[in-house]
């Protein structure tokens, strides 16, 4: 008879404590993964708002270039009205900002041939985001 059969090993499998510790470590890892996914979604949503603001700013710049003789000056929190092409462009642009961005608003300043377009929105959902975010484009008319 061999010695291994005379003195059987006391450890024949995992103890309940080892299984409990491994479950706790796994749970902590899964919670970390869930937190990472949540942060990623917030940042992705914030990036989508910034992309929308960029596209909207360049949209009104293109509209201004198609109608070069009109004065597209607009301040924040102003609702344009009228029936001219300029007024229709501004109404559509402001409505587009309000529909696609949370609390979206815009302003246009013209100084000679330099046009400054500002798009503003609420980005409080973004990670570390301030309540008001803005995207500013300066270009030649």
C-alpha positions in Angstrom: 0.0 0.0 0.0 1.3 3.4 -0.9 1.8 6.3 1.5 -0.7 8.5 -0.3 -3.5 6.2 0.6 -2.4 6.0 4.3 -2.3 9.8 4.7 -5.1 11.3 2.6 -4.8 15.0 1.8 -7.1 17.2 3.9 -7.8 19.6 1.0 -10.0 17.9 -1.4 -11.7 20.9 -3.0 -12.5 24.6 -2.6 -13.7 25.7 0.7 -16.8 27.8 1.1 -14.7 30.8 2.1 -12.6 30.7 -1.1 -15.7 30.5 -3.2 -17.2 33.5 -1.3 -14.0 35.6 -1.8 -13.9 34.8 -5.5 -17.6 35.8 -5.9 -16.9 39.1 -4.1 -14.0 39.8 -6.4 -16.0 39.0 -9.4 -18.9 41.3 -8.2 -16.5 44.2 -7.7 -15.1 43.7 -11.2 -18.6 43.6 -12.7 -19.6 46.8 -10.8 -16.5 48.5 -12.1 -17.4 47.4 -15.7 -20.9 48.8 -15.3 -19.6 52.1 -14.0 -17.2 52.3 -17.0 -20.1 51.6 -19.4 -22.2 54.3 -17.8 -19.4 56.9 -18.1 -18.9 55.9 -21.7 -22.5 56.5 -22.5 -22.5 59.9 -20.9 -19.4 61.0 -22.8 -20.8 59.6 -26.0 -24.0 61.6 -25.6 -22.0 64.7 -24.9 -20.0 64.1 -28.0 -23.1 63.7 -30.0 -24.3 67.2 -28.8 -21.0 68.7 -29.8 -21.2 67.2 -33.3 -24.8 68.5 -33.7 -23.6 72.0 -32.7 -20.7 71.8 -35.2 -23.0 70.8 -38.0 -25.6 73.4 -37.1 -23.0 76.2 -37.0 -21.6 75.3 -40.4 -25.2 75.0 -41.8 -26.0 78.6 -41.0 -22.6 79.7 -42.4 -23.4 78.0 -45.7 -26.8 79.6 -45.7 -25.1 83.0 -45.2 -22.7 82.4 -48.1 -25.7 81.6 -50.3 -27.3 84.9 -49.4 -24.3 87.3 -49.1 -26.2 90.6 -49.1 -28.4 89.9 -46.0 -27.5 90.8 -42.5 -27.8 87.6 -40.4 -26.9 89.2 -37.1 -28.7 87.5 -34.2 -28.3 87.5 -30.4 -28.8 84.7 -28.0 -32.4 84.2 -26.7 -33.8 86.1 -29.8 -36.6 84.6 -31.8 -36.3 85.8 -35.4 -39.4 86.4 -37.5 -40.2 87.6 -41.1 -40.7 86.3 -44.6 -37.4 87.1 -46.3 -34.9 84.3 -47.1 -32.7 85.5 -44.3 -35.5 85.4 -41.8 -36.6 81.9 -43.0 -33.0 80.7 -42.6 -32.7 82.1 -39.1 -36.1 80.7 -38.0 -35.2 77.2 -39.3 -31.7 77.4 -37.7 -33.0 78.4 -34.3 -35.8 75.8 -34.4 -33.3 73.2 -35.4 -31.0 74.1 -32.5 -34.0 74.0 -30.1 -35.1 70.6 -31.4 -31.8 68.8 -31.6 -29.9 70.2 -28.5 -31.2 70.5 -25.0 -31.9 74.2 -24.4 -30.2 74.9 -27.7 -29.7 78.5 -28.8 -27.5 80.4 -31.2 -26.1 83.8 -32.0 -24.4 85.3 -35.0 -22.1 88.4 -35.0 -20.8 90.0 -38.1 -17.8 92.3 -37.9 -16.8 93.4 -41.4 -16.1 90.2 -43.3 -15.6 88.1 -40.1 -18.6 86.1 -39.0 -18.8 84.6 -35.5 -21.4 81.9 -35.0 -22.1 80.7 -31.4 -24.1 77.6 -30.6 -25.1 77.1 -26.9 -26.7 74.1 -25.2 -27.2 72.5 -21.8 -24.7 69.7 -21.3 -25.3 68.9 -17.6 -25.5 65.2 -18.4 -22.0 65.0 -19.7 -19.2 63.9 -17.3 -17.9 66.9 -15.6 -19.8 69.1 -18.0 -20.9 72.5 -17.2 -24.6 73.4 -17.5 -23.9 75.6 -20.5 -21.6 74.5 -23.3 -20.9 76.5 -26.4 -19.3 76.0 -29.8 -17.9 79.1 -31.5 -16.9 79.3 -35.2 -15.2 82.4 -36.7 -14.8 82.5 -40.4 -14.8 84.9 -43.3 -18.1 85.7 -44.9 
